[in-house]
Amino acid sequence: MATQMQQLTEYGQSIWLDNIRRSMFASGELARLIDQGLRGMTSNPTIFEKAIGHSNDYDDQLRSLLDDGLDATALFEALAIRDIRSACDAFRALFDSTHGADGYVSLEVSPTLARDRQGTIDAAARLWAAVDRPNVMIKIPGTAECVPAIRASIAAGININVTLLFSVDAYAAAAGAYIDGVSDRLKLGLPVDKIASVASVFVSRIDSAVDKQLDARIAQGESALAGLIGKTGIANSKLIYGRFQELFDGPAFTAARAKGAHVQRPLWASTGTKNPAFSDLMYVEGLVAKDTVNTVPPLTLDALLDHGHVKPDAILADLPAAHATLDALGAAHISLREVTDGLVVEGVKSFADSFDAMLAAIAQKQQTLARSAAAAVAAR
């Protein structure tokens, strides 16, 4: 009997895991998930902060690097690149059998570069070369400053996962940068059939931010707004999916498609349900769509495999209601643009804070391991 992940593959959607830790490889956990239908992985500074800072999985490699004089940032990259390579190798058979349609693993440029176009371009190229796997994706934030970096990186032949997208306009800018980057390669006579990209649209964070405003208004007596709770994230994603179809089925992508270019798939991110009043799979079951990815945290993946009920093209259901939800927010003077702009700022800061916490944890571990090594030498 097919698993829910395998059913989603039949419906045109890939499930990726939003998590990575070194113990997954040796234990066989990742291999088992791939057998069950997992088709890729994503990582971010928060995930690595938890993996490196709160486990001993990385201590042996850190010990081996003690004498290399590396700072915490260089140590992190050494640790992360080893994990990303291992994951890419685990997915390589899938990548080859699907001719590059799936089997990708994402590694993010430093979030401190979120407002630095050239720094992001340079970091993406460096990480791409360092991992040296055709199925790695380099994550670049979809900030206004980094949109040109997306285009330049695609034009350079680097697989890109555009992250921190919230609004329809930001999504369209990221998709346009991908199309432009592919076009740049075509003008130079370079191949475009081996490049892959996804546009990561964050979902649950939108509901958390909008619902906070709605709850405050409801508490003040505006009970009619209660029907909007938990509706904005999926409604916004439905509009983004419609924009995806317009862009990649339209004339802007015709020449690239004829040369074998892949569409840049929307990737639904932040799909763990944060409000316990709602289904733990609302952002999975409600966002099934062809040519998309859903990257899920471990608990959501467990829930999907345990009790998920997936239907093809669920995202296309009741599109008028999605428009009505967003119209109702506007009528209530809740600005989705202000919400999404604020979430970009918060997201950049959150990832930067996690990055700093991770570097601090690595530096602390480095000191602890160095003291332990020195004490062992002294005791001989």
RONU-365065 format. One record per residue (C-alpha): residue number from 1; residue in one letter; x, y, z. Coordinates in Angstrom, 2 decimals, always signed. Example, Ala and Ser with C-alpha at 12.3 -4.5 7.8 and 13.67 -1.06 7.14 Angstrom:
residues 2
+-----+-----+---------+---------+---------+
:   n : res :      xx :      yy :      zz :
+-----+-----+---------+---------+---------+
:   1 :   A :  +12.30 :   -4.50 :   +7.80 :
:   2 :   S :  +13.67 :   -1.06 :   +7.14 :
+-----+-----+---------+---------+---------+
END
This chain:
residues 380
+-----+-----+---------+---------+---------+
:   n : res :      xx :      yy :      zz :
+-----+-----+---------+---------+---------+
:   1 :   M :   +0.00 :   +0.00 :   +0.00 :
:   2 :   A :   +1.37 :   +3.40 :   -0.97 :
:   3 :   T :   +2.30 :   +5.80 :   +1.79 :
:   4 :   Q :   +0.85 :   +9.30 :   +1.85 :
:   5 :   M :   +4.17 :  +10.64 :   +0.57 :
:   6 :   Q :   +4.01 :   +8.29 :   -2.37 :
:   7 :   Q :   +0.40 :   +9.30 :   -3.04 :
:   8 :   L :   +1.45 :  +12.94 :   -3.11 :
:   9 :   T :   +4.18 :  +12.09 :   -5.60 :
:  10 :   E :   +1.47 :  +10.63 :   -7.85 :
:  11 :   Y :   -0.46 :  +13.90 :   -7.45 :
:  12 :   G :   +2.55 :  +15.94 :   -8.55 :
:  13 :   Q :   +3.77 :  +17.15 :   -5.16 :
:  14 :   S :   +7.03 :  +16.24 :   -3.42 :
:  15 :   I :   +7.45 :  +16.01 :   +0.33 :
:  16 :   W :  +10.77 :  +17.23 :   +1.67 :
:  17 :   L :  +11.88 :  +17.09 :   +5.29 :
:  18 :   D :  +12.65 :  +20.37 :   +7.01 :
:  19 :   N :  +15.32 :  +18.91 :   +9.23 :
:  20 :   I :  +18.82 :  +17.47 :   +9.15 :
:  21 :   R :  +21.03 :  +15.93 :  +11.79 :
:  22 :   R :  +24.07 :  +13.73 :  +11.45 :
:  23 :   S :  +22.64 :  +10.73 :  +13.30 :
:  24 :   M :  +20.01 :  +10.26 :  +10.54 :
:  25 :   F :  +22.61 :   +8.85 :   +8.16 :
:  26 :   A :  +24.28 :   +6.09 :  +10.18 :
:  27 :   S :  +21.03 :   +4.98 :  +11.84 :
:  28 :   G :  +19.32 :   +4.33 :   +8.52 :
:  29 :   E :  +16.51 :   +6.74 :   +9.38 :
:  30 :   L :  +16.97 :   +8.83 :   +6.25 :
:  31 :   A :  +17.18 :   +5.76 :   +4.01 :
:  32 :   R :  +13.90 :   +4.47 :   +5.45 :
:  33 :   L :  +12.18 :   +7.80 :   +4.83 :
:  34 :   I :  +13.40 :   +7.84 :   +1.24 :
:  35 :   D :  +11.97 :   +4.35 :   +0.80 :
:  36 :   Q :   +8.65 :   +5.69 :   +2.12 :
:  37 :   G :   +8.61 :   +8.48 :   -0.44 :
:  38 :   L :  +10.65 :  +11.38 :   +0.95 :
:  39 :   R :  +12.08 :  +13.33 :   -1.99 :
:  40 :   G :  +14.36 :  +15.99 :   -0.51 :
:  41 :   M :  +15.53 :  +17.93 :   +2.55 :
:  42 :   T :  +15.89 :  +21.52 :   +3.64 :
:  43 :   S :  +17.99 :  +23.10 :   +6.36 :
:  44 :   N :  +18.28 :  +26.52 :   +7.93 :
:  45 :   P :  +20.31 :  +28.16 :  +10.73 :
:  46 :   T :  +17.72 :  +27.21 :  +13.36 :
:  47 :   I :  +17.89 :  +23.54 :  +12.37 :
:  48 :   F :  +21.69 :  +23.50 :  +12.46 :
:  49 :   E :  +21.72 :  +25.40 :  +15.75 :
:  50 :   K :  +19.65 :  +22.63 :  +17.33 :
:  51 :   A :  +21.59 :  +19.83 :  +15.66 :
:  52 :   I :  +25.07 :  +21.13 :  +16.45 :
:  53 :   G :  +24.44 :  +23.00 :  +19.68 :
:  54 :   H :  +22.29 :  +20.40 :  +21.41 :
:  55 :   S :  +23.90 :  +17.08 :  +20.55 :
:  56 :   N :  +27.28 :  +15.38 :  +20.61 :
:  57 :   D :  +27.00 :  +14.22 :  +16.98 :
:  58 :   Y :  +29.59 :  +16.72 :  +15.82 :
:  59 :   D :  +32.17 :  +16.48 :  +18.59 :
:  60 :   D :  +34.48 :  +14.04 :  +16.80 :
:  61 :   Q :  +34.75 :  +16.25 :  +13.74 :
:  62 :   L :  +35.23 :  +19.33 :  +15.90 :
:  63 :   R :  +38.08 :  +17.59 :  +17.72 :
:  64 :   S :  +39.73 :  +16.80 :  +14.38 :
:  65 :   L :  +39.59 :  +20.48 :  +13.45 :
:  66 :   L :  +40.95 :  +21.90 :  +16.70 :
:  67 :   D :  +44.44 :  +22.45 :  +15.34 :
:  68 :   D :  +43.33 :  +24.03 :  +12.06 :
:  69 :   G :  +42.87 :  +27.51 :  +13.52 :
:  70 :   L :  +39.37 :  +27.90 :  +12.09 :
:  71 :   D :  +36.93 :  +30.43 :  +13.49 :
:  72 :   A :  +33.36 :  +29.46 :  +14.42 :
:  73 :   T :  +31.95 :  +30.39 :  +10.99 :
:  74 :   A :  +34.48 :  +28.24 :   +9.15 :
:  75 :   L :  +33.89 :  +25.40 :  +11.60 :
:  76 :   F :  +30.15 :  +25.60 :  +11.00 :
:  77 :   E :  +30.62 :  +25.41 :   +7.26 :
:  78 :   A :  +32.88 :  +22.40 :   +7.63 :
:  79 :   L :  +30.27 :  +20.65 :   +9.79 :
:  80 :   A :  +27.32 :  +21.64 :   +7.62 :
:  81 :   I :  +28.96 :  +20.82 :   +4.30 :
:  82 :   R :  +29.74 :  +17.30 :   +5.50 :
:  83 :   D :  +26.07 :  +16.78 :   +6.44 :
:  84 :   I :  +24.78 :  +18.29 :   +3.21 :
:  85 :   R :  +27.10 :  +16.11 :   +1.13 :
:  86 :   S :  +25.95 :  +13.00 :   +3.03 :
:  87 :   A :  +22.31 :  +13.90 :   +2.46 :
:  88 :   C :  +22.91 :  +14.67 :   -1.22 :
:  89 :   D :  +24.58 :  +11.29 :   -1.61 :
:  90 :   A :  +21.62 :   +9.59 :   +0.08 :
:  91 :   F :  +19.24 :  +11.23 :   -2.41 :
:  92 :   R :  +21.51 :  +10.82 :   -5.44 :
:  93 :   A :  +19.78 :   +7.70 :   -6.79 :
:  94 :   L :  +16.43 :   +9.51 :   -6.67 :
:  95 :   F :  +17.98 :  +12.57 :   -8.30 :
:  96 :   D :  +19.39 :  +10.45 :  -11.13 :
:  97 :   S :  +16.26 :   +8.36 :  -11.65 :
:  98 :   T :  +14.05 :  +11.47 :  -11.87 :
:  99 :   H :  +16.54 :  +13.23 :  -14.18 :
: 100 :   G :  +16.97 :  +16.05 :  -11.71 :
: 101 :   A :  +13.30 :  +16.53 :  -10.91 :
: 102 :   D :  +13.83 :  +15.70 :   -7.21 :
: 103 :   G :  +16.36 :  +14.54 :   -4.65 :
: 104 :   Y :  +17.61 :  +17.98 :   -3.54 :
: 105 :   V :  +19.14 :  +19.12 :   -0.26 :
: 106 :   S :  +19.31 :  +22.80 :   +0.68 :
: 107 :   L :  +22.06 :  +24.76 :   +2.42 :
: 108 :   E :  +21.55 :  +28.41 :   +3.30 :
: 109 :   V :  +23.95 :  +31.29 :   +2.82 :
: 110 :   S :  +24.64 :  +33.19 :   +6.01 :
: 111 :   P :  +21.52 :  +35.14 :   +7.04 :
: 112 :   T :  +23.79 :  +38.07 :   +7.83 :
: 113 :   L :  +23.95 :  +38.58 :   +4.05 :
: 114 :   A :  +20.20 :  +39.06 :   +3.60 :
: 115 :   R :  +20.66 :  +42.69 :   +2.56 :
: 116 :   D :  +23.95 :  +42.18 :   +0.73 :
: 117 :   R :  +23.54 :  +41.39 :   -2.98 :
: 118 :   Q :  +27.17 :  +40.81 :   -3.92 :
: 119 :   G :  +27.98 :  +39.06 :   -0.66 :
: 120 :   T :  +25.12 :  +36.66 :   -1.33 :
: 121 :   I :  +26.26 :  +36.01 :   -4.91 :
: 122 :   D :  +29.80 :  +35.26 :   -3.69 :
: 123 :   A :  +28.61 :  +33.05 :   -0.82 :
: 124 :   A :  +26.26 :  +31.05 :   -3.06 :
: 125 :   A :  +29.07 :  +30.37 :   -5.53 :
: 126 :   R :  +31.47 :  +29.39 :   -2.77 :
: 127 :   L :  +29.04 :  +27.00 :   -1.05 :
: 128 :   W :  +27.99 :  +25.49 :   -4.39 :
: 129 :   A :  +31.61 :  +24.70 :   -5.18 :
: 130 :   A :  +32.37 :  +23.48 :   -1.66 :
: 131 :   V :  +29.50 :  +20.99 :   -1.50 :
: 132 :   D :  +30.25 :  +19.86 :   -5.07 :
: 133 :   R :  +27.05 :  +17.89 :   -5.60 :
: 134 :   P :  +24.62 :  +18.42 :   -8.50 :
: 135 :   N :  +21.63 :  +17.96 :   -6.18 :
: 136 :   V :  +22.45 :  +20.64 :   -3.65 :
: 137 :   M :  +20.34 :  +23.80 :   -3.58 :
: 138 :   I :  +21.75 :  +27.00 :   -2.14 :
: 139 :   K :  +19.19 :  +28.98 :   -0.17 :
: 140 :   I :  +19.02 :  +32.72 :   -0.82 :
: 141 :   P :  +16.49 :  +34.96 :   +0.95 :
: 142 :   G :  +13.90 :  +36.62 :   -1.24 :
: 143 :   T :  +14.63 :  +40.10 :   +0.06 :
: 144 :   A :  +14.55 :  +42.97 :   -2.41 :
: 145 :   E :  +18.32 :  +43.28 :   -2.16 :
: 146 :   C :  +18.87 :  +39.60 :   -2.98 :
: 147 :   V :  +16.53 :  +39.28 :   -5.96 :
: 148 :   P :  +19.42 :  +40.21 :   -8.32 :
: 149 :   A :  +21.54 :  +37.57 :   -6.54 :
: 150 :   I :  +18.93 :  +34.95 :   -7.43 :
: 151 :   R :  +19.13 :  +35.90 :  -11.10 :
: 152 :   A :  +22.92 :  +35.98 :  -11.11 :
: 153 :   S :  +23.20 :  +32.62 :   -9.34 :
: 154 :   I :  +20.76 :  +30.91 :  -11.70 :
: 155 :   A :  +22.64 :  +32.40 :  -14.65 :
: 156 :   A :  +25.82 :  +30.90 :  -13.17 :
: 157 :   G :  +24.20 :  +27.45 :  -13.19 :
: 158 :   I :  +23.62 :  +27.17 :   -9.42 :
: 159 :   N :  +20.48 :  +25.49 :   -8.06 :
: 160 :   I :  +18.66 :  +28.01 :   -5.85 :
: 161 :   N :  +16.05 :  +27.68 :   -3.12 :
: 162 :   V :  +14.58 :  +31.16 :   -2.62 :
: 163 :   T :  +13.52 :  +31.44 :   +1.00 :
: 164 :   L :  +11.53 :  +33.83 :   +3.23 :
: 165 :   L :   +8.79 :  +34.56 :   +0.70 :
: 166 :   F :   +5.44 :  +35.67 :   +2.08 :
: 167 :   S :   +3.59 :  +37.94 :   -0.37 :
: 168 :   V :   +2.38 :  +37.38 :   -3.91 :
: 169 :   D :   +4.57 :  +40.25 :   -5.10 :
: 170 :   A :   +7.70 :  +38.86 :   -3.42 :
: 171 :   Y :   +6.99 :  +35.46 :   -4.91 :
: 172 :   A :   +6.55 :  +36.98 :   -8.38 :
: 173 :   A :   +9.87 :  +38.83 :   -8.03 :
: 174 :   A :  +11.66 :  +35.59 :   -7.11 :
: 175 :   A :  +10.02 :  +33.71 :   -9.98 :
: 176 :   G :  +10.91 :  +36.52 :  -12.36 :
: 177 :   A :  +14.52 :  +36.40 :  -11.21 :
: 178 :   Y :  +14.62 :  +32.68 :  -11.98 :
: 179 :   I :  +13.10 :  +33.17 :  -15.44 :
: 180 :   D :  +15.53 :  +36.02 :  -16.14 :
: 181 :   G :  +18.49 :  +33.94 :  -14.97 :
: 182 :   V :  +17.50 :  +31.09 :  -17.26 :
: 183 :   S :  +17.06 :  +33.57 :  -20.12 :
: 184 :   D :  +20.53 :  +34.95 :  -19.45 :
: 185 :   R :  +21.96 :  +31.46 :  -19.91 :
: 186 :   L :  +20.03 :  +30.94 :  -23.13 :
: 187 :   K :  +21.42 :  +34.19 :  -24.55 :
: 188 :   L :  +24.93 :  +32.86 :  -23.87 :
: 189 :   G :  +24.14 :  +29.53 :  -25.47 :
: 190 :   L :  +24.42 :  +27.68 :  -22.15 :
: 191 :   P :  +22.27 :  +24.67 :  -21.21 :
: 192 :   V :  +19.29 :  +25.21 :  -18.91 :
: 193 :   D :  +17.96 :  +21.67 :  -18.51 :
: 194 :   K :  +20.13 :  +20.83 :  -15.49 :
: 195 :   I :  +19.16 :  +23.82 :  -13.31 :
: 196 :   A :  +16.55 :  +23.51 :  -10.55 :
: 197 :   S :  +14.95 :  +26.04 :   -8.25 :
: 198 :   V :  +12.14 :  +26.31 :   -5.73 :
: 199 :   A :  +10.43 :  +29.37 :   -4.27 :
: 200 :   S :   +9.80 :  +28.83 :   -0.55 :
: 201 :   V :   +6.52 :  +30.43 :   +0.52 :
: 202 :   F :   +6.00 :  +30.53 :   +4.29 :
: 203 :   V :   +2.45 :  +29.72 :   +5.34 :
: 204 :   S :   +1.74 :  +29.25 :   +9.04 :
: 205 :   R :   +3.70 :  +32.33 :  +10.08 :
: 206 :   I :   +1.20 :  +34.43 :   +8.15 :
: 207 :   D :   -1.70 :  +32.95 :  +10.09 :
: 208 :   S :   +0.11 :  +33.48 :  +13.38 :
: 209 :   A :   +0.64 :  +37.17 :  +12.62 :
: 210 :   V :   -2.80 :  +37.87 :  +11.17 :
: 211 :   D :   -4.65 :  +35.86 :  +13.80 :
: 212 :   K :   -2.93 :  +37.84 :  +16.54 :
: 213 :   Q :   -4.53 :  +40.99 :  +15.14 :
: 214 :   L :   -7.87 :  +39.26 :  +14.68 :
: 215 :   D :   -7.86 :  +37.91 :  +18.23 :
: 216 :   A :   -7.27 :  +41.40 :  +19.60 :
: 217 :   R :  -10.18 :  +42.77 :  +17.58 :
: 218 :   I :  -12.48 :  +39.89 :  +18.53 :
: 219 :   A :  -11.66 :  +40.46 :  +22.20 :
: 220 :   Q :  -12.84 :  +44.02 :  +21.72 :
: 221 :   G :  -16.22 :  +42.81 :  +20.50 :
: 222 :   E :  -15.78 :  +42.33 :  +16.74 :
: 223 :   S :  -17.03 :  +38.75 :  +16.82 :
: 224 :   A :  -17.77 :  +38.72 :  +13.08 :
: 225 :   L :  -14.03 :  +38.44 :  +12.45 :
: 226 :   A :  -13.85 :  +35.00 :  +14.09 :
: 227 :   G :  -14.55 :  +33.31 :  +10.76 :
: 228 :   L :  -11.24 :  +34.60 :   +9.41 :
: 229 :   I :   -9.06 :  +32.88 :  +12.02 :
: 230 :   G :   -6.65 :  +30.42 :  +10.42 :
: 231 :   K :   -7.67 :  +31.25 :   +6.86 :
: 232 :   T :   -5.10 :  +33.74 :   +5.57 :
: 233 :   G :   -2.05 :  +31.52 :   +5.07 :
: 234 :   I :   -3.73 :  +29.04 :   +2.76 :
: 235 :   A :   -5.70 :  +31.78 :   +0.96 :
: 236 :   N :   -2.45 :  +33.63 :   +0.25 :
: 237 :   S :   -0.82 :  +30.41 :   -0.97 :
: 238 :   K :   -3.70 :  +29.79 :   -3.36 :
: 239 :   L :   -3.15 :  +33.20 :   -4.93 :
: 240 :   I :   +0.57 :  +32.52 :   -5.20 :
: 241 :   Y :   -0.10 :  +29.20 :   -6.90 :
: 242 :   G :   -2.32 :  +30.97 :   -9.40 :
: 243 :   R :   +0.51 :  +33.42 :  -10.11 :
: 244 :   F :   +2.88 :  +30.48 :  -10.57 :
: 245 :   Q :   +0.60 :  +29.01 :  -13.20 :
: 246 :   E :   +0.34 :  +32.34 :  -15.02 :
: 247 :   L :   +4.10 :  +32.85 :  -15.09 :
: 248 :   F :   +5.26 :  +29.37 :  -16.03 :
: 249 :   D :   +2.44 :  +28.50 :  -18.40 :
: 250 :   G :   +2.72 :  +31.89 :  -20.07 :
: 251 :   P :   +4.92 :  +33.40 :  -22.78 :
: 252 :   A :   +7.68 :  +34.50 :  -20.38 :
: 253 :   F :   +8.77 :  +30.87 :  -19.97 :
: 254 :   T :   +7.98 :  +29.49 :  -23.42 :
: 255 :   A :  +11.50 :  +29.69 :  -24.85 :
: 256 :   A :  +13.09 :  +28.26 :  -21.73 :
: 257 :   R :  +10.59 :  +25.41 :  -21.56 :
: 258 :   A :  +11.36 :  +24.54 :  -25.18 :
: 259 :   K :  +15.03 :  +24.18 :  -24.22 :
: 260 :   G :  +14.21 :  +21.79 :  -21.39 :
: 261 :   A :  +14.17 :  +24.21 :  -18.44 :
: 262 :   H :  +12.37 :  +23.08 :  -15.30 :
: 263 :   V :   +9.69 :  +25.27 :  -13.78 :
: 264 :   Q :  +10.63 :  +26.86 :  -10.48 :
: 265 :   R :   +8.31 :  +25.00 :   -8.14 :
: 266 :   P :   +6.54 :  +26.76 :   -5.28 :
: 267 :   L :   +7.64 :  +25.19 :   -2.01 :
: 268 :   W :   +5.26 :  +25.47 :   +0.93 :
: 269 :   A :   +7.36 :  +26.15 :   +4.03 :
: 270 :   S :   +6.47 :  +26.73 :   +7.66 :
: 271 :   T :   +3.78 :  +24.06 :   +7.34 :
: 272 :   G :   +3.69 :  +22.80 :  +10.90 :
: 273 :   T :   +0.43 :  +23.86 :  +12.56 :
: 274 :   K :   +1.12 :  +26.29 :  +15.37 :
: 275 :   N :   -2.46 :  +26.72 :  +16.63 :
: 276 :   P :   -3.56 :  +23.55 :  +18.51 :
: 277 :   A :   -7.19 :  +24.37 :  +17.69 :
: 278 :   F :   -6.58 :  +23.39 :  +14.06 :
: 279 :   S :   -5.72 :  +20.16 :  +12.30 :
: 280 :   D :   -2.07 :  +19.19 :  +12.54 :
: 281 :   L :   -2.13 :  +18.66 :   +8.77 :
: 282 :   M :   -4.06 :  +21.73 :   +7.62 :
: 283 :   Y :   -1.04 :  +23.10 :   +5.76 :
: 284 :   V :   -0.38 :  +19.74 :   +4.09 :
: 285 :   E :   -3.81 :  +18.46 :   +3.14 :
: 286 :   G :   -4.95 :  +21.92 :   +2.05 :
: 287 :   L :   -1.96 :  +22.67 :   -0.18 :
: 288 :   V :   -1.72 :  +19.64 :   -2.45 :
: 289 :   A :   -0.86 :  +20.94 :   -5.92 :
: 290 :   K :   +0.94 :  +19.81 :   -9.05 :
: 291 :   D :   +4.52 :  +21.02 :   -9.53 :
: 292 :   T :   +4.96 :  +21.96 :   -5.88 :
: 293 :   V :   +6.95 :  +20.87 :   -2.85 :
: 294 :   N :   +5.86 :  +20.81 :   +0.80 :
: 295 :   T :   +8.74 :  +20.84 :   +3.26 :
: 296 :   V :   +7.49 :  +19.55 :   +6.59 :
: 297 :   P :   +9.01 :  +19.41 :  +10.08 :
: 298 :   P :   +9.45 :  +15.95 :  +11.65 :
: 299 :   L :   +6.26 :  +15.99 :  +13.74 :
: 300 :   T :   +4.17 :  +16.98 :  +10.72 :
: 301 :   L :   +5.77 :  +14.23 :   +8.66 :
: 302 :   D :   +4.92 :  +11.74 :  +11.40 :
: 303 :   A :   +1.32 :  +12.98 :  +11.39 :
: 304 :   L :   +1.11 :  +12.74 :   +7.60 :
: 305 :   L :   +2.28 :   +9.13 :   +7.61 :
: 306 :   D :   +0.01 :   +8.26 :  +10.54 :
: 307 :   H :   -3.33 :   +9.77 :   +9.59 :
: 308 :   G :   -2.99 :  +11.99 :   +6.52 :
: 309 :   H :   -5.76 :  +12.07 :   +3.92 :
: 310 :   V :   -4.51 :  +13.68 :   +0.73 :
: 311 :   K :   -6.51 :  +14.57 :   -2.37 :
: 312 :   P :   -5.17 :  +15.74 :   -5.74 :
: 313 :   D :   -5.31 :  +19.47 :   -6.53 :
: 314 :   A :   -6.71 :  +20.36 :   -3.10 :
: 315 :   I :   -5.27 :  +23.86 :   -3.49 :
: 316 :   L :   -7.73 :  +24.55 :   -6.31 :
: 317 :   A :  -10.77 :  +23.96 :   -4.11 :
: 318 :   D :  -13.00 :  +26.97 :   -3.40 :
: 319 :   L :  -10.80 :  +29.68 :   -4.87 :
: 320 :   P :  -13.58 :  +32.30 :   -4.47 :
: 321 :   A :  -13.41 :  +31.74 :   -0.71 :
: 322 :   A :   -9.69 :  +32.52 :   -0.74 :
: 323 :   H :  -10.33 :  +35.82 :   -2.49 :
: 324 :   A :  -13.21 :  +36.54 :   -0.08 :
: 325 :   T :  -10.92 :  +35.93 :   +2.91 :
: 326 :   L :   -8.35 :  +38.43 :   +1.70 :
: 327 :   D :  -11.05 :  +40.93 :   +0.76 :
: 328 :   A :  -12.53 :  +40.61 :   +4.25 :
: 329 :   L :   -9.14 :  +41.32 :   +5.81 :
: 330 :   G :   -8.86 :  +44.47 :   +3.73 :
: 331 :   A :  -12.36 :  +45.53 :   +4.73 :
: 332 :   A :  -11.33 :  +45.05 :   +8.36 :
: 333 :   H :   -8.33 :  +47.34 :   +7.75 :
: 334 :   I :   -5.81 :  +44.58 :   +8.35 :
: 335 :   S :   -3.03 :  +45.09 :   +5.82 :
: 336 :   L :   -1.63 :  +41.82 :   +4.52 :
: 337 :   R :   +1.21 :  +43.77 :   +2.92 :
: 338 :   E :   +2.22 :  +45.22 :   +6.29 :
: 339 :   V :   +2.03 :  +41.75 :   +7.82 :
: 340 :   T :   +4.17 :  +40.11 :   +5.13 :
: 341 :   D :   +6.71 :  +42.96 :   +5.10 :
: 342 :   G :   +7.04 :  +42.61 :   +8.86 :
: 343 :   L :   +7.46 :  +38.85 :   +8.60 :
: 344 :   V :  +10.40 :  +39.26 :   +6.23 :
: 345 :   V :  +12.12 :  +41.51 :   +8.77 :
: 346 :   E :  +11.33 :  +39.09 :  +11.59 :
: 347 :   G :  +12.46 :  +36.10 :   +9.55 :
: 348 :   V :  +15.81 :  +37.64 :   +8.68 :
: 349 :   K :  +16.37 :  +38.54 :  +12.33 :
: 350 :   S :  +15.25 :  +35.14 :  +13.59 :
: 351 :   F :  +17.62 :  +33.26 :  +11.28 :
: 352 :   A :  +20.44 :  +35.68 :  +12.08 :
: 353 :   D :  +19.85 :  +35.18 :  +15.81 :
: 354 :   S :  +19.89 :  +31.40 :  +15.33 :
: 355 :   F :  +23.07 :  +31.70 :  +13.28 :
: 356 :   D :  +24.73 :  +33.72 :  +16.06 :
: 357 :   A :  +23.52 :  +31.23 :  +18.70 :
: 358 :   M :  +24.91 :  +28.37 :  +16.65 :
: 359 :   L :  +28.30 :  +30.08 :  +16.25 :
: 360 :   A :  +28.38 :  +30.71 :  +20.00 :
: 361 :   A :  +27.58 :  +27.05 :  +20.68 :
: 362 :   I :  +30.33 :  +25.93 :  +18.32 :
: 363 :   A :  +32.84 :  +28.29 :  +19.94 :
: 364 :   Q :  +31.86 :  +26.99 :  +23.39 :
: 365 :   K :  +32.20 :  +23.38 :  +22.28 :
: 366 :   Q :  +35.53 :  +24.17 :  +20.68 :
: 367 :   Q :  +36.81 :  +25.57 :  +23.97 :
: 368 :   T :  +35.45 :  +22.65 :  +25.97 :
: 369 :   L :  +36.98 :  +20.07 :  +23.64 :
: 370 :   A :  +40.30 :  +21.94 :  +23.60 :
: 371 :   R :  +40.41 :  +21.96 :  +27.42 :
: 372 :   S :  +39.55 :  +18.28 :  +27.50 :
: 373 :   A :  +42.31 :  +17.47 :  +25.02 :
: 374 :   A :  +44.84 :  +19.54 :  +26.96 :
: 375 :   A :  +43.88 :  +17.83 :  +30.21 :
: 376 :   A :  +44.25 :  +14.40 :  +28.57 :
: 377 :   V :  +47.75 :  +15.30 :  +27.35 :
: 378 :   A :  +48.73 :  +16.63 :  +30.78 :
: 379 :   A :  +47.51 :  +13.45 :  +32.48 :
: 380 :   R :  +49.77 :  +11.20 :  +30.42 :
+-----+-----+---------+---------+---------+
END
